[in-house]
Amino acid sequence: MIKKFTFGTPFQTDAVVTQIPSTSEAFPYFQIHQENGFSLTYSMSGDDVVYGLGENMRGINKRGYRYISCCSDDAHHTEDKSSLYAAHNFIMISGDNCFGLFIDCPEKLTFDIGYTDYDTIVISTDSVDMDLYLIEESSLKEIVHSFREMIGESYIPPKWGLGYQQSRWGYLCEEDFNEVANQYESLDIPLESIYMDIDYMERYKDFTIDEKRFPHFETLVKDLKAKGIKLVPIIDAGVKVEDGYDVYEEGIQKGYFCKDKDGKPFVAAVWPGHSHFPDVLNPEVRAWFGSKYQCLIDKGIEGFWNDMNEPAIFYSEEGLKECFAYLDSIRDKNIGIEENEGLMNAVMGLANNPKDYDRFYHDIDGKPVVHTKLHNLFGYNMTRAAADGFDKVDETKRFLLFSRSSYIGMHRYGGIWTGDNCAWWSHLLLNIKMMPSLNMCGFLYTGADLGGFGADTSYDLMVRWLQFGIFTPLMRNHAAKDTREQELYQFKNTSYFRELLRFRYSFLPYLYSEYVKASKNSTMLFSPLGFDYPEDPVAVHTEDQLLLGENLMIAPVYTQNAIGRTVYLPEDMLCITFSAGEKRKMEVLKKGHHYLELSLEEFPIFLRKNSFLVLCQPSNNTESLNMNALEVIGCSDGSTMTYEYYNDDGYTKDISLDNASLITVSKETGEWVATSADDALSFYEITIMEC
Ligand code: MIG
């Protein structure tokens, strides 16, 4: 049951697809204060658990800290940070009361979840314009289900988007891309795509290609495609100010850029230097910006990543003036503590200065609205522009698309990656904990920069990170300029990586099937244990293990030099220890805690009782993967088991669970057999353990 409560005059964000009339009932559970902005206060009981907030720092249970929804380009997300690149204003409280709350408000919002006072939640904003959706159901799973139905189906990528992807900021020219492709090919390591970071563009101008460094762009795209490798270019939010550059000139002519207070196009500096932001909140501008992607699609490109769309700003002209004015004021001073602090703030505060968001305006139905009021919608609408543009090119085809910044609603148009993490063990753990929170908010196509973006990675971190990454839909190894090279062929033990990635491909029948079901049925792909075992307090407070789809649990190793880890089983389960793709050990373990020995090469998966996993023969590429010939592994007490298996061509948008096949595994005259009414399916190996 969902109720909508409207305060002030909210901006229509299109986050929600089912229209619900606002109720005039009083808003329950919370105390509302409307002086000095707006705030909602809720008293938690002793063991309330708070879920949600999507892309954010800290745990799955958000209690004890303060989070700020304000899309931020912060490349140093240490534990003390409160905002990342997204604003996902959905929380669920589980305790004496159990409900979900979505705050549809694109301004900065603060969620104090027991930070100031451990037993109190205070949600606050500067203004009063918002829609609140209160979702009351009998379980957390049902709350998520209702919420996700309301916000619409999650984006489903083309199947190749689930393959292994390689990226690095620093591939400069055609030779670099060929080199990556050739290295992977010669070592026989799977590779599905290579990402083009900002250096492919002509001086960082969107929708251009540097012809000196890419003299045969179309041939490059074609040749790599022939090897099963797709190129995925980046698109930045800022459009370079430069006479003669068509995107700039058209945008100026039609008045499509965000304006400053005097009505002139607002100048912000980003990669290309002085730039303007397309006013993507305006539908006409969205259609225009989205149509620009076609020039690359015409050259054979089938996927994109949208970056810098918080939007990130290195400095504004006014901000820079203020900075220089301050520097002038201390020029002849003997710099002591105060001036030193001022000096640091003046320079360091130039980039992503919140004051700049007050300095430009969107055209909303002919009226200027200051960016601050709508801040969290920019990346969402840039990505929506791209998705709508792809539909105009070919509405039957799935394109790969993900964004850095996002707001709930964007999950229908594309995925997100989780931004500039670091090659730190703590960020591997953060990656694990963030996945279910993202799924709650509709973001299924998501993943982190595997191996870490900033800082130099290490072999063991890469191994452990990939042992988790093989389960995340967006599986991309990406690194920053000037860091240690981390393509998998840079390490000694390439055969291990080959087998590990090949395992990912054998796992795709299950992952793809569960992904599509999660999108179509509005369910979680990764969920916290507490969603399925709400009565088990240990399960509820376990944050380093996740359920994956309906049958699996994973428990990644995320610490340096570990030779094993403790795992909590909320019920008896079949534990399979893999070394890359090889099954080392299979045993049924009892409910409770277990210490598992796991060498660097090994990782475990766990199957729930009376369920099975479908795998296929590995391959180096989704195109050559046969997802119709299946291996079945499971555990049963003798009962017959069924699984709804979904598969398709991976390219068209015609996706319906009506086309799923039911697989039945039953014991007949002492032997386990797998059957399906779908003649296309065959089963080459069946292993069922008694449990
Ligand atoms: O300010 O395009 O998060 O993935 O490699 C850095 C260069 C801009 C930030 C993205 C990162 C990308 C980088 N970009």
Residues whose N, C-alpha, C, O or C-beta is under 5 A from the ligand:
A	BS01	MIG	W169 D197 I198 D307 G419 D420
